[in-house]
Amino acid sequence: MPGKLSIAGAVATTRMIPTALSAQVGGQIRGYLPGVRCRLQFVDKVANAMRRAWARAKGGLAALTLVVVLGAAPAAPAAAQEEGRTVADAPSRKVIRTKRMRVPADLFERDAVFFKRALIEVGGTIRADGHNLDLYGIQLVLRNRICAPEGVRWACGQRAFIAMRGLLEGQSISCSFIAAAGSPKAVCRVGDTDVTQWLLSQGWAELAEGVTDETYVEAAASARRRKAGIWGDGTQ
């Protein structure tokens, strides 16, 4: 009948719908495939790069672990080898040598020993021609000493160091020696000035225990009476 869809036509039309849809969907999928392949290839490249980086990282970690283990190994074998070295094989080292005061058999019988140049080291040690000298009759004031006899603190040790350096630094001195326990004690002069007596009289040293020499005892007592040097307030 005109204007009406027969049953057979309806069935044919129904069968054609899946085919058309399949063709359309298939075309769309084929259009997307190149992009999907590119993305998959990119993902593969990233994964490969990550695997290679991880492999390198594991190798570096293993090397670092080996270095730590070797560094923590005991050094006893190396020390043993060092002990076995001869003197000729030992590495050279810079050594600062300090000369001890030589004590000739007639040292205490001489009138005087002459030294060309005296130096005062930072710690207050007196050195003459490379020899350390220990002055008789006094106890040197430590350079870091702080005095406060009048209630006012001041750097008396530094002032005593400056005074002794001013007297002796670079000067030629002559010394006679007195036998004592340890190193010999030196009685030194700069020209006509007795170094021990001068330091005591100016208050820049203290009388050593057991010293009974009248000259030195009086010099120390005079400094105390006058409040000179370490016995004063630092204003002199």
Secondary structure, DSSP 8 states (H G I E B T S, - for coil): -TTS--HHHHHHHHHHHHHHHHHHHHHHHHHHHHHHHHHHHHHHHHHHHHHHHHHHHHHHHHHHHHHHHHHTS-SHHHHHHHHHS-TTTS--------B-----TTGGGSS-EEES-EEE-TTS-EEETTEEEEETTEEE--TT--B-TTS--B-HHHHHHHHHHHHHTT--EEEEEE--SSS-EEEEEETTEEHHHHHHHTTSEEE-TT---HHHHHHHHHHHHHT-GGGS-S--
